[in-house]
């Protein structure tokens, strides 16, 4: 055993202090899988020293470059994730779009041709207004000006301009507001062709995709040509040809440098910068365009100086006719009638262009002759037939200088032109034109309604009081029937504005528009029916397909026939013996003048059995005119217009057969007038709207005008009121009490009233 142990061969490793193996194998420390746990102290010291020296040398480098490396790393990561997010959004919204193979350029935007009742052209409006012009046909200054101010890298980008987009983003961030856009002309065309003007992420993504598609399918010149023939230039002009004719009265082929700069400048804000609205702002913008063209080398310094010294000349005569007020109103109504206009259409209106021109000439002539002397600068006229068709509407002195429509948009105090609704409410409450009131100074609370000129007439009938527009009597009647009854009557007749139900409403202190006030008189002219006021008869495509047809319908009765007769009898006196004698002409006519405080507004609304016409004169800023009343300029304009409008038309009497009682007969207020409670409810009448409607034929035509009781002058300090029992009781007061006319009464509506519309 001992020998066996002694004969064992122990392995040895090369380099070991031990004996080497005979086979020549050896292993050192570096060959070990697991190094030795302990090192020599010298080795550890050496390692620590090296580590310490490396740490001291690397700290500055790791602090600076390490932070930069980390920033670069995380920016890279964020860019990757941001790109993934953007790609996801693009894929998501792109998937909601139709397949690209189905995309196609839509036809050129439709034109809206607006014609008069006899087929004469009133206006061309809508998404065009003239023919398309090729890029090679139009003035070369136009595309150069548009590119210089809107997209100077148009011919170098691929539909999206990263440089312009970045610049716009930086400007908006630094300015803390959205002041610049980064859209290219291609993006703007894509938006105009395919998308709605919504400011959403979805729309922006779709705009980018469509822009890339446009750039792929069409050349730059084709894109620019489509853009210039479709973009909006303000004032209803779409495309350079329509805009050139609108502003300069010439074709886009003949536009000069300064005119091209003005057109290009409009693209930023077409409505606000329109030279028809703000010539100064349009001119200032055009100067910026010229400077941009010079910076881009599109024009020489000499051309710049010449254009600056000779600014673009505009032709305001292109859209000056008052028929454009009608066209503007029609354009606002179209979406509600037929929705979006997708093809060329023809709008047949109710307007008679000949009457429209007559109305415009009358308004302008009177202002030209008396404007400076009487301090009046504006006027409006509305004429409506018995079917509710508007035959003429003038919204101001000159459309080219002001597109604000005073006929349908301006609310002004009607003054005494509102009184017919007061008297109508009184008649419905049991009064008659022969009822007597005392015209004398009256005080209602702290309010004293004085007559014009301070004149009082004592005992007068309601017919005389209305004809002479006596304020004290109107205030008394309002107190008797209650302001609420007056407001209800006015709204029932066609007033749409909010009315304040107080006693002063008797003098027309609540504001209304000329269009609605005139429309509220139509039931007096047609026998008590309230038709829908309308401008459009029919809308068709150019191929003749009918899109909308207003073939009439039922017009409800809103006032009883006998009340209409009494009102017509009273308002005839306004023209014959009252405040509107200048309006009288061969036809039977009636109406009411109105003058607001300090002559700020002057009105006359009158009618025949054929037409109802309202006229207003005043100033936009509300400054007083110089003693202009409704019986002056408005009555004169009304007379001129109505005489021409009725030329060759057979004379017809006003509806109603009411006759005045003999002068010595007293009609108590609490006794209903003749047939007041016997009028059966009348069915709604069908009114044709293709031609002026005839009023329901009266049962009989009076052989002569009603006999009117002359005004009786009494002591102006006295105050007489009819007694409740129907007899006249004289009650003397130094100042009439504030409760004149008795306590305010609310008018009770019976089932007969509801059925009869009264």
C-alpha positions in Angstrom: 0.0 0.0 0.0 2.7 2.3 0.9 4.4 1.6 -2.3 1.2 2.1 -4.2 0.7 5.6 -2.7 4.3 6.5 -3.3 3.9 5.5 -6.9 1.0 8.1 -7.5 1.7 10.7 -10.1 0.5 14.2 -9.0 -0.4 16.7 -11.7 1.8 19.7 -12.0 1.2 23.1 -13.9 3.6 25.0 -16.0 4.8 28.1 -14.4 3.9 26.8 -11.0 6.5 26.9 -8.3 5.8 23.2 -8.1 7.5 20.6 -10.3 6.4 20.5 -13.9 4.4 17.6 -15.4 6.2 15.2 -17.6 3.5 15.7 -20.2 4.3 19.4 -20.4 0.8 20.7 -19.3 0.4 23.6 -17.0 -2.3 26.2 -16.0 -1.9 29.7 -14.7 -4.2 32.1 -12.9 -5.6 33.5 -16.0 -6.9 30.1 -17.1 -9.1 29.7 -14.1 -12.8 29.9 -14.5 -13.2 31.3 -11.1 -10.3 33.5 -10.1 -8.8 33.2 -6.7 -10.6 35.0 -3.9 -7.6 36.6 -2.6 -5.0 38.6 -4.3 -1.8 39.7 -3.2 -1.8 43.0 -1.4 0.5 44.5 -4.1 -1.9 43.5 -6.8 -4.9 45.0 -5.0 -3.0 48.2 -4.5 -2.0 48.5 -8.1 -5.6 47.9 -9.2 -7.0 50.5 -6.9 -4.5 53.0 -8.0 -5.3 52.5 -11.7 -9.0 52.7 -10.9 -8.6 55.9 -9.0 -6.5 57.5 -11.7 -9.1 56.5 -14.4 -11.9 57.9 -12.3 -10.2 61.2 -11.8 -9.4 61.6 -15.4 -12.9 60.5 -16.7 -15.3 62.6 -14.5 -15.3 65.8 -16.5 -15.7 63.8 -19.8 -18.6 61.7 -18.4 -20.4 64.8 -17.0 -20.5 66.7 -20.3 -20.7 64.1 -22.9 -22.7 61.8 -20.8 -25.5 64.3 -20.5 -25.4 65.0 -24.2 -25.4 61.3 -25.0 -28.4 60.8 -22.8 -30.3 63.8 -24.4 -29.5 62.5 -27.9 -30.6 59.0 -26.9 -34.0 60.1 -25.4 -34.6 62.5 -28.3 -34.0 59.7 -30.7 -36.4 57.5 -28.7 -39.0 60.2 -28.6 -38.7 60.9 -32.3 -39.2 57.2 -33.0 -42.3 57.1 -30.8 -43.5 60.4 -32.2 -43.1 59.1 -35.7 -45.0 56.0 -34.8 -47.8 58.1 -33.2 -48.0 60.4 -36.3 -48.0 57.4 -38.6 -50.8 55.9 -36.5 -52.9 59.1 -36.7 -52.3 59.3 -40.5 -53.3 55.7 -41.0 -56.4 56.1 -38.7 -57.7 59.2 -40.4 -56.6 58.1 -43.8 -58.5 54.8 -43.4 -61.7 56.9 -43.0 -61.2 58.5 -46.4 -62.4 56.8 -49.6 -59.9 54.8 -51.6 -57.4 56.9 -53.4 -58.4 55.2 -56.7 -61.8 56.9 -56.4 -60.4 60.4 -55.9 -61.1 62.9 -58.7 -61.1 66.7 -59.1 -64.7 67.9 -58.7 -66.3 70.1 -61.4 -65.7 73.8 -61.1 -67.7 75.4 -58.4 -71.3 76.1 -59.4 -72.7 79.5 -60.4 -76.0 80.9 -59.0 -77.9 83.0 -61.6 -80.5 85.2 -60.0 -83.1 86.6 -62.3 -86.1 88.9 -61.9 -89.8 88.0 -62.2 -89.6 88.6 -65.9 -86.3 86.8 -66.5 -83.9 89.8 -66.4 -80.5 89.1 -64.8 -80.2 90.5 -61.2 -76.8 89.0 -60.3 -74.5 86.1 -60.6 -73.4 84.7 -57.3 -72.2 81.6 -55.6 -69.0 79.7 -56.1 -68.2 81.3 -59.4 -69.4 84.4 -61.2 -67.5 84.2 -64.5 -65.7 81.8 -66.8 -62.6 79.9 -65.9 -59.4 81.5 -67.3 -56.3 79.5 -68.3 -53.0 80.2 -66.6 -51.5 81.2 -70.0 -54.5 83.5 -70.7 -54.6 85.6 -67.5 -52.2 88.5 -66.8 -48.8 87.0 -65.8 -48.7 89.4 -62.9 -51.6 87.5 -61.1 -49.8 84.1 -60.5 -46.5 85.9 -59.8 -48.2 88.0 -57.1 -50.0 85.1 -55.5 -46.9 82.9 -55.3 -44.8 85.8 -53.9 -47.2 86.5 -51.0 -48.8 83.1 -50.4 -46.3 80.4 -51.3 -42.8 81.5 -52.5 -41.5 77.9 -52.7 -44.5 76.7 -54.6 -42.4 75.3 -57.5 -39.8 73.6 -55.2 -41.9 71.8 -52.5 -43.8 68.5 -52.9 -47.2 69.8 -51.7 -46.1 70.5 -48.1 -43.5 73.1 -47.2 -41.6 71.9 -44.1 -39.6 75.2 -44.0 -42.7 77.4 -44.2 -44.5 75.2 -41.7 -41.6 75.3 -39.2 -41.3 79.1 -39.6 -45.0 79.5 -39.0 -44.9 77.3 -35.9 -42.0 79.2 -34.4 -43.7 82.6 -35.1 -46.9 81.4 -33.5 -45.2 80.0 -30.4 -43.1 83.1 -29.9 -46.1 85.4 -30.5 -48.3 83.2 -28.3 -51.1 83.4 -30.8 -52.0 82.0 -34.2 -50.8 84.7 -36.6 -49.3 82.7 -39.5 -50.3 79.6 -41.4 -48.0 77.1 -43.0 -50.4 75.8 -45.7 -49.2 75.8 -49.3 -51.3 76.7 -52.3 -51.7 72.9 -52.9 -53.0 72.4 -49.4 -55.4 75.4 -49.8 -56.7 73.9 -53.1 -57.2 70.5 -51.5 -59.2 72.1 -48.7 -61.3 74.1 -51.1 -61.9 71.1 -53.4 -62.6 68.3 -51.0 -62.9 69.4 -47.4 -65.0 71.5 -45.0 -63.3 74.5 -43.3 -63.2 72.7 -39.9 -60.1 73.4 -37.8 -59.7 69.8 -36.7 -56.8 67.3 -36.7 -58.7 65.0 -38.9 -59.2 67.7 -41.6 -55.5 68.7 -41.4 -54.4 65.1 -41.9 -56.7 64.6 -44.8 -55.6 67.9 -46.3 -51.9 66.7 -46.3 -52.8 63.4 -47.9 -54.9 65.1 -50.6 -52.1 67.6 -51.2 -49.6 64.8 -51.9 -52.1 63.2 -54.2 -52.6 66.4 -56.1 -48.9 66.9 -56.6 -48.6 63.3 -57.8 -51.5 63.6 -60.3 -51.1 67.1 -61.6 -48.4 69.5 -62.7 -47.6 72.6 -60.8 -49.1 74.8 -63.4 -52.4 72.8 -63.4 -52.6 73.1 -59.6 -52.0 76.9 -59.7 -54.6 77.3 -62.5 -57.2 75.3 -60.6 -56.5 77.4 -57.4 -56.8 80.8 -59.1 -60.1 79.8 -60.8 -61.7 78.6 -57.6 -60.4 80.7 -54.7 -62.6 83.3 -53.0 -61.6 86.9 -53.5 -64.3 88.6 -51.3 -67.5 90.4 -52.2 -69.1 87.2 -53.6 -66.3 86.8 -56.3 -64.8 83.3 -56.8 -61.9 83.0 -59.2 -59.7 85.7 -60.7 -62.1 86.4 -63.6 -65.1 87.1 -61.4 -62.8 89.2 -59.0 -61.3 91.2 -61.8 -64.7 92.1 -63.2 -66.0 92.8 -59.7 -63.3 95.2 -58.6 -61.9 96.6 -61.9 -64.6 96.1 -64.5 -62.3 94.2 -66.7 -61.1 90.6 -67.6 -58.3 88.9 -65.7 -56.5 89.0 -69.0 -56.1 92.8 -68.8 -55.1 93.2 -65.1 -52.2 95.4 -64.4 -49.4 94.9 -61.9 -51.0 97.0 -59.1 -54.3 95.4 -59.7 -52.8 91.9 -59.5 -51.1 92.9 -56.2 -54.5 93.9 -54.8 -56.1 90.6 -55.9 -53.3 88.6 -54.3 -53.6 90.6 -51.1 -57.2 89.7 -50.7 -56.5 86.0 -50.2 -55.4 86.5 -46.5 -58.9 87.9 -45.5 -61.2 88.2 -48.5 -64.2 89.7 -46.7 -62.3 92.1 -44.4 -59.8 93.3 -47.1 -62.4 93.6 -49.9 -61.9 97.0 -51.6 -65.7 97.3 -51.7 -65.7 97.2 -47.9 -62.4 98.8 -46.9 -60.4 100.3 -49.8 -57.7 101.6 -47.5 -56.9 98.2 -46.0 -56.9 96.6 -49.4 -54.5 99.1 -50.7 -52.1 98.7 -47.7 -52.1 95.0 -48.2 -51.3 95.4 -51.9 -48.2 97.4 -51.0 -46.9 94.4 -49.0 -47.5 92.1 -52.0 -45.5 94.5 -54.3 -42.7 94.5 -51.8 -42.7 90.7 -51.7 -42.6 90.5 -55.5 -39.6 92.7 -55.5 -37.8 90.6 -52.9 -38.4 87.5 -55.0 -37.1 89.2 -58.1 -40.5 89.0 -59.9 -40.5 92.7 -60.7 -37.8 95.4 -61.1 -37.3 98.4 -58.9 -38.7 100.6 -61.7 -41.9 98.5 -61.9 -42.2 98.6 -58.1 -41.9 102.4 -58.0 -44.4 102.7 -60.9 -47.0 100.4 -59.2 -46.6 102.2 -55.9 -47.1 105.6 -57.4 -50.1 104.4 -59.4 -52.2 102.2 -57.1 -54.8 99.9 -58.6 -57.9 101.7 -59.9 -61.2 100.1 -58.9 -64.5 100.3 -60.8 -67.2 100.6 -58.1 -69.8 100.7 -60.9 -69.7 96.9 -61.3 -71.9 96.1 -58.3 -73.7 99.3 -57.6 -77.3 98.4 -58.3 -79.7 98.1 -55.4 -80.8 94.7 -56.8 -77.6 93.4 -55.1 -79.3 93.9 -51.7 -81.9 91.4 -52.9 -79.2 89.1 -54.2 -77.5 89.1 -50.8 -80.7 88.2 -49.0 -81.4 85.4 -51.4 -77.9 84.0 -50.9 -78.6 83.8 -47.2 -81.9 81.9 -47.8 -80.6 79.3 -50.3 -79.0 76.9 -47.8 -82.3 76.5 -45.9 -84.2 75.8 -49.1 -81.9 73.5 -51.1 -78.9 72.8 -48.9 -75.4 73.0 -50.5 -75.3 74.1 -54.1 -73.6 71.4 -56.1 -74.4 72.5 -59.7 -75.2 75.6 -61.6 -78.7 76.8 -60.7 -81.1 79.5 -61.7 -83.1 81.4 -59.0 -86.4 82.9 -60.1 -87.2 85.8 -57.8 -90.3 87.8 -57.1 -88.5 91.1 -57.7 -89.6 93.3 -60.6 -86.4 94.8 -61.9 -88.2 97.8 -63.4 -89.9 98.6 -60.0 -86.5 98.0 -58.3 -84.9 100.6 -60.5 -87.7 103.1 -60.0 -87.4 102.7 -56.2 -83.6 103.2 -56.3 -83.9 106.3 -58.5 -86.5 107.9 -56.2 -84.4 107.3 -53.1 -81.2 108.6 -54.7 -82.8 111.6 -56.3 -84.3 112.9 -53.1 -81.1 112.4 -51.2 -79.1 114.1 -53.9 -81.4 117.1 -54.0 -82.1 117.5 -50.2 -79.4 115.4 -48.4 -77.1 118.2 -47.5 -79.8 120.7 -46.8 -81.8 118.4 -44.5 -78.9 116.3 -43.2 -80.1 113.0 -44.5 -77.8 110.4 -46.1 -79.6 107.1 -46.3 -82.9 105.7 -47.3 -84.7 102.4 -47.8 -87.8 101.2 -49.6 -89.7 97.9 -49.5 -92.6 97.0 -51.7 -94.7 93.8 -51.2 -97.7 92.5 -53.0 -100.8 90.9 -51.4 -99.3 87.4 -51.7 -96.2 88.3 -49.7 -93.9 88.5 -52.7 -91.3 91.2 -52.4 -91.5 93.3 -55.6 -88.7 95.7 -54.8 -86.2 96.3 -51.9 -83.7 99.1 -51.7 -81.3 98.7 -48.7 -79.5 102.0 -49.0 -78.3 105.0 -51.1 -75.5 103.1 -52.9 -74.6 99.4 -52.7 -71.1 99.9 -53.9 -70.2 102.1 -50.9 -72.2 100.2 -48.3 -73.5 96.6 -48.5 -75.3 96.9 -45.2 -79.0 96.3 -45.9 -81.0 98.9 -44.1 -84.3 97.4 -45.3 -83.9 94.0 -43.7 -81.2 94.5 -41.1 -81.4 98.0 -39.6 -83.8 98.3 -36.6 -85.1 101.8 -36.0 -87.9 103.4 -34.1 -91.0 103.6 -36.3 -92.6 106.5 -34.4 -96.2 107.0 -35.2 -96.0 104.4 -38.0 -96.6 101.9 -35.2 -99.9 103.5 -34.2 -102.2 101.4 -36.5 -101.5 98.4 -34.2 -102.7 100.5 -31.3 -105.9 101.5 -33.0 -106.4 98.0 -34.3 -106.2 96.6 -30.7 -108.7 99.3 -29.6 -111.1 98.4 -32.4 -110.9 94.7 -31.5 -111.7 95.8 -27.9 -115.0 97.4 -29.0 -114.1 100.9 -30.1 -115.0 102.3 -33.6 -113.5 105.0 -35.8 -116.4 107.2 -34.5 -115.4 106.8 -30.9 -114.5 110.1 -29.3 -111.5 111.0 -27.2 -110.2 114.3 -26.0 -107.0 115.4 -27.5 -105.4 117.4 -24.7 -102.1 117.5 -22.7 -101.9 114.2 -20.8 -99.6 112.9 -18.1 -99.0 109.2 -17.5 -96.8 108.8 -14.5 -93.8 110.9 -15.3 -94.4 110.7 -19.0 -96.1 113.4 -21.0 -96.7 112.5 -24.7 -96.9 115.8 -26.5 -98.4 116.2 -29.9 -96.1 117.3 -32.8 -95.8 121.0 -32.7 -97.6 121.3 -29.4 -101.0 121.6 -31.0 -104.2 119.9 -29.5 -107.6 119.5 -31.1 -109.9 118.7 -28.2 -112.7 116.3 -28.9 -111.9 114.2 -31.9 -112.9 110.8 -33.3 -110.4 108.0 -33.5 -110.5 108.4 -37.3 -109.4 112.0 -37.0 -106.9 111.3 -34.3 -105.2 108.6 -36.4 -105.2 110.8 -39.6 -103.6 113.7 -37.7 -101.3 111.3 -35.7 -102.3 112.7 -32.3 -100.0 111.3 -29.6 -102.2 111.9 -26.6 -105.1 109.9 -28.1 -102.8 107.0 -29.0 -101.5 107.0 -25.4 -105.0 106.9 -24.0 -106.0 104.0 -26.2 -102.9 102.1 -25.1 -103.8 102.6 -21.5 -107.3 101.5 -22.1 -106.6 98.2 -23.9 -103.2 97.5 -22.3 -99.7 97.5 -23.8 -99.8 93.7 -24.0 -102.8 93.8 -26.3 -100.9 96.2 -28.6 -97.8 94.0 -28.7 -99.9 90.9 -29.4 -101.7 92.7 -32.3 -98.4 93.8 -33.8 -96.8 90.4 -33.6 -99.9 88.8 -35.1 -99.7 91.1 -38.1 -96.1 90.4 -38.8 -93.7 92.3 -36.5 -91.0 89.9 -35.5 -88.7 92.0 -33.4 -89.0 92.0 -29.6 -91.4 94.8 -28.4 -91.4 96.3 -24.9 -94.9 96.3 -23.5 -95.1 99.7 -21.9 -97.3 102.7 -22.6 -94.8 104.5 -24.7 -95.1 101.7 -27.3 -98.0 103.8 -28.6 -95.5 106.2 -30.1 -93.3 103.5 -31.6 -90.4 103.4 -29.2 -89.6 99.7 -29.9 -87.3 99.2 -32.9 -88.3 97.4 -36.1 -86.9 96.9 -39.6 -88.5 98.5 -42.6 -89.1 95.0 -44.1 -91.1 93.7 -41.1 -93.0 96.9 -40.6 -94.1 97.0 -44.2 -95.0 93.3 -44.1 -97.2 94.0 -41.1 -99.3 96.4 -43.1 -100.0 93.8 -45.9 -103.1 92.3 -44.1 -104.7 95.7 -44.2 -104.3 95.7 -48.0 -105.4 92.1 -48.7 -108.4 91.8 -46.4 -106.9 90.5 -43.2 -104.6 87.7 -44.4 -100.9 87.2 -43.3 -98.9 85.6 -46.2 -95.3 84.4 -45.9 -92.9 87.2 -47.0 -90.7 85.7 -49.7 -88.2 86.6 -52.4 -87.9 83.3 -54.3 -90.5 81.7 -56.5 -88.5 78.8 -58.0 -85.1 77.3 -58.1 -84.0 75.1 -61.0 -80.9 73.6 -62.5 -79.6 74.8 -65.8 -81.2 71.7 -67.3 -84.6 72.7 -65.9 -84.9 70.3 -63.0 -87.0 71.9 -60.2 -85.2 72.0 -56.9 -87.6 74.3 -55.1 -91.0 75.7 -56.0 -93.0 78.1 -53.9 -96.4 77.6 -55.4 -98.3 79.5 -52.7 -100.2 78.0 -49.9 -102.7 79.1 -47.3 -102.4 82.5 -45.7 -104.1 82.5 -42.3 -106.5 85.3 -41.4 -105.1 87.4 -38.6 -107.6 90.2 -38.4 -111.4 90.2 -38.9 -112.8 91.6 -42.1 -114.8 94.3 -40.4 -111.7 95.5 -38.4 -109.8 95.7 -41.7 -112.6 97.8 -43.2 -112.5 100.2 -40.2 -108.7 100.5 -40.3 -108.7 101.2 -44.0 -111.4 103.8 -43.5 -109.3 105.5 -40.9 -105.9 105.3 -42.6 -107.4 106.6 -45.8 -107.8 109.8 -43.9 -104.0 110.0 -43.4 -103.5 110.4 -47.2 -106.6 112.5 -47.8 -106.7 115.0 -44.9 -103.9 113.9 -42.6 -100.1 113.9 -42.4 -99.4 112.1 -45.7 -101.3 114.3 -48.2 -98.1 114.4 -50.4 -98.5 110.7 -51.0 -102.0 110.9 -52.5 -102.6 109.8 -56.1 -105.4 108.5 -58.3 -105.7 105.1 -56.6 -107.5 104.6 -53.3 -104.7 104.4 -50.8 -104.1 104.4 -47.1 -101.2 104.4 -44.7 -99.4 106.0 -41.8 -96.5 108.4 -41.3 -94.0 108.1 -38.6 -91.3 110.4 -37.1 -89.0 109.4 -34.2 -87.7 111.8 -31.6 -85.7 114.7 -33.0 -86.4 113.5 -36.6 -83.8 110.7 -36.4 -86.1 108.5 -38.4 -88.8 109.4 -40.9 -91.3 106.8 -42.2 -94.3 106.4 -44.5 -95.9 103.0 -44.9 -98.8 103.0 -47.3 -100.8 100.6 -49.5 -103.3 100.2 -52.2 -105.3 97.0 -53.0 -102.3 96.1 -55.2 -99.1 96.9 -53.3 -97.9 97.7 -49.8 -94.8 100.0 -49.7 -92.7 101.3 -46.8 -90.1 104.1 -47.0 -87.6 105.1 -44.4 -85.1 108.0 -44.4 -82.4 108.8 -41.8 -78.7 108.5 -41.0 -76.7 105.4 -40.1 -75.2 107.0 -37.0 -78.6 108.2 -35.7 -77.9 111.9 -36.0 -81.1 114.0 -36.3 -82.3 115.2 -39.7 -83.4 118.8 -40.0 -87.2 118.7 -39.3 -87.8 115.8 -41.8 -91.1 114.1 -41.0 -92.8 111.1 -42.5 -95.0 113.3 -44.5 -92.1 114.9 -46.3 -89.3 112.8 -48.1 -90.9 109.4 -47.3 -94.3 110.4 -48.6 -92.7 111.9 -51.7 -90.6 108.8 -52.5 -93.7 106.6 -51.9 -95.8 108.8 -54.3 -93.2 108.6 -57.1 -92.8 104.9 -56.8 -96.5 104.0 -56.5 -97.6 106.2 -59.4 -95.1 104.5 -61.6 -95.9 101.0 -60.3 -99.6 101.5 -60.9 -99.4 102.9 -64.4 -101.8 101.0 -66.6 -103.1 98.9 -63.8 -106.9 98.8 -63.3 -108.0 100.8 -60.2 -109.3 98.7 -57.3 -110.8 99.8 -54.0 -109.4 98.9 -50.7 -111.0 96.0 -48.9 -113.8 96.8 -46.4 -117.1 98.5 -46.5 -117.3 100.3 -43.1 -119.2 103.6 -43.1 -119.1 106.3 -40.6 -122.2 107.0 -38.6 -123.9 110.4 -38.9 -122.0 113.2 -37.1 -124.8 113.7 -34.5 -124.8 110.0 -33.5 -122.7 109.0 -30.5 -121.4 105.4 -30.6 -120.7 104.1 -27.0 -117.4 102.4 -26.7 -119.0 99.3 -25.0 -121.3 98.6 -27.9 -119.7 96.5 -30.6 -119.5 98.0 -34.1 -121.7 96.8 -36.9 -121.2 93.0 -37.5 -118.4 93.0 -34.9 -119.6 89.8 -33.3 -121.4 88.5 -36.4 -118.3 87.9 -38.5 -118.0 84.2 -38.9 -114.5 82.7 -38.8 -113.1 82.7 -42.3 -111.0 79.9 -43.6 -107.5 80.5 -44.7 -107.3 81.7 -48.2 -105.0 80.2 -50.8 -102.7 82.9 -52.3 -101.0 82.5 -55.6 -97.4 83.7 -55.6 -96.6 83.7 -59.2 -98.4 87.0 -59.8 -99.6 89.8 -57.5 -102.5 88.4 -55.5 -105.9 90.1 -55.6 -107.5 90.9 -52.4 -110.8 89.2 -51.6 -113.5 91.1 -53.4 -115.5 93.3 -51.1 -119.2 92.8 -50.9 -119.9 96.3 -52.1 -117.9 99.3 -53.0 -118.9 102.5 -51.2 -120.1 105.1 -53.6 -118.2 107.8 -51.9 -115.6 108.2 -49.2 -116.8 107.9 -45.6 -118.0 111.1 -44.1 -115.6 112.2 -41.4 -116.5 114.1 -38.3 -114.5 117.4 -38.2 -112.2 118.0 -35.3 -113.8 119.9 -32.4 -111.5 122.3 -30.6 -112.1 122.6 -26.9 -110.2 124.1 -24.0 -106.8 122.4 -24.0 -106.7 122.6 -20.2 -109.8 120.5 -19.9 -109.9 116.7 -20.2 -113.0 114.9 -21.3 -113.4 111.1 -21.4 -116.4 109.1 -22.5 -118.2 107.6 -19.5 -118.5 103.8 -19.0 -122.2 104.0 -19.9 -121.5 105.4 -23.3 -122.4 109.0 -22.6 -119.9 111.8 -22.7 -119.0 113.0 -19.2 -116.9 116.1 -18.8 -114.5 115.9 -16.0 -112.3 118.9 -15.6 -108.7 118.5 -14.4 -105.8 120.9 -14.5 -103.6 118.0 -15.6 -105.1 114.7 -16.7 -104.6 111.9 -14.2 -102.0 109.3 -14.8 -104.7 106.6 -14.8 -106.4 108.1 -17.8 -108.6 105.7 -19.6 -109.2 103.6 -16.5 -107.2 100.7 -15.2 -105.1 98.7 -17.6 -107.2 95.8 -19.0 -106.0 92.6 -20.5 -107.8 91.7 -23.7 -109.7 88.4 -23.3 -109.5 86.1 -26.2 -112.7 84.1 -27.0 -113.0 80.9 -28.9 -114.5 82.9 -31.7 -111.4 85.1 -31.8 -109.2 82.0 -32.0 -111.2 80.5 -34.8 -111.4 83.8 -36.7 -107.8 84.7 -36.2 -108.7 87.9 -34.4 
